[in-house]
Amino acid sequence: MIFINFAYVRVSTKEQNTDRQLIALKEYGIKPENILIDKMSGKDFNRPAYRRLLKRLHKGDVLIIKSIDRLGRNYKDIIKQWQYITKEIGADIKVIEMPLLDTSQHKDLLGTFVADMVLQILSYVSENERINIKQRQAEGIAAAKERGVQFGRPKTYDIEKYAPIFAKVKAKELTPKQAMERIGCAQSTYYRIQNQLKHKLA
């Protein structure tokens, strides 16, 4: 039986480049048709190229990936997929950046134990990083909103409706800050409405 070397490459978005992973895979002489690429998040394994890979893998084949986070970022799912490939399919997995994670080389009991331990640690680190990224994004969005940054579709304002408020600011009956609070807008929007009113009334 002829065993096949496969490679799996993943980046999180269509804009990201796969070159670094493909360069790392060059020395293994994998045929282009056996390199499967997904350009989507690693939060789960519902990815078209990965699903095709599982259908093509057979016992004795070797799956090569650059790093464990290219496989995925969900701790429990990585462990589950690793066991499915190595135990149920009977294929081997080789992680280039972590030589201990090479089931084609470490087949004795100690080697399997070490690989399983390293896998669990790296999978945990990978998922933890995903959680931290989401938390940093949420904190960044919250901080931006505090500064008045608007997200989503820009809110539309009936500028003529707010003409009396701007008249009160001009008459020094209101401060710009008080006017912003009454309108419910950020500073940049306030001055945009002000400029639009000037042009409209000019």
C-alpha positions as CSV (number, residue, x, y, z in Angstrom):
1,M,0.0,0.0,0.0
2,I,1.2,3.5,-0.9
3,F,1.1,5.9,2.0
4,I,0.5,9.6,1.2
5,N,1.9,12.8,2.9
6,F,-0.8,15.4,3.3
7,A,-0.5,19.0,4.6
8,Y,-3.1,21.2,6.1
9,V,-2.7,25.0,6.0
10,R,-5.0,27.5,7.8
11,V,-5.1,31.3,8.1
12,S,-8.0,33.1,9.9
13,T,-9.1,35.4,7.1
14,K,-9.0,35.6,3.3
15,E,-6.6,38.5,3.5
16,Q,-3.9,36.7,5.4
17,N,-1.0,35.1,3.6
18,T,-0.3,31.3,3.6
19,D,3.3,31.7,2.3
20,R,5.1,31.1,5.7
21,Q,3.3,27.8,6.2
22,L,3.8,26.7,2.6
23,I,7.6,27.5,2.8
24,A,7.9,25.4,5.9
25,L,6.2,22.4,4.1
26,K,8.4,22.6,1.0
27,E,11.1,20.2,2.3
28,Y,8.5,17.4,2.7
29,G,7.9,17.2,-1.0
30,I,4.1,17.1,-0.7
31,K,2.2,17.2,-4.0
32,P,0.2,20.4,-4.4
33,E,-3.1,18.5,-4.7
34,N,-2.4,17.0,-1.2
35,I,-2.0,20.4,0.4
36,L,-5.4,21.5,1.7
37,I,-6.0,25.1,2.7
38,D,-8.7,26.9,4.7
39,K,-8.9,30.6,5.1
40,M,-11.2,30.9,8.0
41,S,-11.3,30.9,11.8
42,G,-10.0,28.0,13.9
43,K,-12.8,28.3,16.5
44,D,-14.3,25.0,15.2
45,F,-13.6,22.3,12.6
46,N,-16.5,23.0,10.3
47,R,-14.2,24.0,7.4
48,P,-14.5,22.7,3.8
49,A,-10.8,21.9,3.1
50,Y,-10.4,20.2,6.5
51,R,-13.5,18.1,5.9
52,R,-12.1,17.0,2.5
53,L,-8.8,16.2,4.2
54,L,-10.5,13.8,6.7
55,K,-12.2,12.0,3.8
56,R,-8.9,11.5,2.0
57,L,-6.8,10.4,5.0
58,H,-6.2,6.6,5.3
59,K,-4.3,4.4,7.7
60,G,-0.6,4.9,7.4
61,D,-0.9,8.4,5.8
62,V,0.9,11.3,7.4
63,L,-0.7,14.7,8.0
64,I,1.8,17.5,8.4
65,I,1.0,20.9,9.9
66,K,3.3,23.8,10.7
67,S,2.0,24.4,14.3
68,I,-0.8,23.1,16.4
69,D,-2.8,26.3,16.2
70,R,-3.1,25.8,12.4
71,L,-5.2,22.7,13.2
72,G,-7.5,24.7,15.4
73,R,-7.9,26.9,18.5
74,N,-10.6,25.1,20.5
75,Y,-8.9,22.9,23.2
76,K,-11.4,20.1,23.4
77,D,-12.0,19.9,19.7
78,I,-8.2,19.7,18.9
79,I,-7.9,16.8,21.3
80,K,-10.9,15.1,19.7
81,Q,-9.7,15.6,16.2
82,W,-6.2,14.4,17.0
83,Q,-7.6,11.2,18.5
84,Y,-9.9,10.7,15.6
85,I,-7.1,11.0,13.0
86,T,-4.5,8.9,14.9
87,K,-6.8,6.3,16.6
88,E,-9.8,5.9,14.3
89,I,-8.3,6.6,10.9
90,G,-4.9,5.3,11.9
91,A,-3.0,8.1,10.2
92,D,0.0,9.9,11.7
93,I,0.3,13.6,12.5
94,K,3.6,15.6,12.4
95,V,3.8,19.1,13.8
96,I,6.8,20.9,12.3
97,E,7.4,23.4,15.1
98,M,7.1,20.7,17.8
99,P,9.1,17.6,17.1
100,L,7.6,15.8,20.1
101,L,4.3,15.9,18.3
102,D,5.2,13.4,15.6
103,T,3.2,10.2,16.0
104,S,5.1,8.6,13.0
105,Q,8.3,8.7,15.1
106,H,7.2,8.2,18.7
107,K,5.1,5.0,18.7
108,D,6.2,3.4,22.0
109,L,4.3,3.9,25.2
110,L,6.5,6.7,26.5
111,G,6.5,8.5,23.2
112,T,2.7,8.3,23.0
113,F,2.4,9.6,26.6
114,V,4.8,12.5,26.0
115,A,3.0,13.4,22.8
116,D,-0.4,13.4,24.5
117,M,0.8,15.6,27.3
118,V,2.5,18.1,25.0
119,L,-0.6,18.1,22.8
120,Q,-2.9,18.9,25.7
121,I,-0.6,21.7,27.0
122,L,-0.3,23.3,23.5
123,S,-4.0,23.0,22.8
124,Y,-4.8,24.7,26.1
125,V,-2.3,27.5,25.3
126,S,-3.9,27.9,21.8
127,E,-7.4,28.1,23.1
128,N,-6.4,30.5,25.9
129,E,-4.8,32.8,23.3
130,R,-8.1,32.7,21.3
131,I,-10.0,33.7,24.5
132,N,-7.5,36.5,25.3
133,I,-7.8,37.8,21.7
134,K,-11.6,38.0,22.0
135,Q,-11.3,39.7,25.4
136,R,-8.8,42.3,24.1
137,Q,-11.2,42.9,21.1
138,A,-14.1,43.4,23.5
139,E,-12.1,45.7,25.7
140,G,-10.9,47.7,22.7
141,I,-14.5,48.1,21.4
142,A,-15.7,49.2,24.9
143,A,-12.9,51.7,25.2
144,A,-13.7,53.1,21.7
145,K,-17.3,53.4,22.5
146,E,-16.3,55.4,25.7
147,R,-14.4,57.8,23.4
148,G,-17.6,58.1,21.2
149,V,-16.5,55.9,18.3
150,Q,-19.6,54.7,16.5
151,F,-19.8,51.0,15.3
152,G,-22.1,49.6,12.7
153,R,-24.2,51.6,10.3
154,P,-23.8,55.3,11.0
155,K,-26.8,56.9,12.9
156,T,-28.7,59.4,10.8
157,Y,-29.7,62.7,12.3
158,D,-32.4,65.2,11.3
159,I,-30.2,68.2,11.5
160,E,-33.0,70.7,11.3
161,K,-34.5,69.2,14.4
162,Y,-31.4,70.1,16.3
163,A,-31.2,73.7,15.0
164,P,-32.7,75.1,18.2
165,I,-30.1,73.4,20.3
166,F,-27.3,74.8,18.2
167,A,-29.0,78.3,18.5
168,K,-28.8,77.9,22.3
169,V,-25.1,77.0,22.1
170,K,-24.5,80.1,19.9
171,A,-26.4,82.2,22.5
172,K,-24.2,80.6,25.2
173,E,-27.3,79.1,26.9
174,L,-25.8,75.7,26.5
175,T,-22.3,74.4,26.3
176,P,-21.2,72.1,23.4
177,K,-21.0,69.2,25.9
178,Q,-24.5,69.8,27.1
179,A,-25.7,70.0,23.5
180,M,-24.0,66.6,22.7
181,E,-25.7,65.0,25.6
182,R,-29.1,66.3,24.5
183,I,-28.6,65.1,20.9
184,G,-26.9,61.9,22.1
185,C,-24.0,62.0,19.8
186,A,-20.2,62.0,19.8
187,Q,-18.1,65.1,19.5
188,S,-17.2,64.4,15.8
189,T,-20.9,64.0,15.0
190,Y,-21.8,67.2,16.8
191,Y,-19.4,69.3,14.8
192,R,-20.5,67.6,11.6
193,I,-24.1,68.5,12.3
194,Q,-23.0,72.0,13.2
195,N,-21.1,72.4,9.8
196,Q,-24.1,71.0,7.9
197,L,-26.4,73.5,9.6
198,K,-24.1,76.4,8.7
199,H,-24.1,75.4,5.1
200,K,-27.9,74.9,5.1
201,L,-28.6,78.3,6.7
202,A,-25.9,80.2,4.8
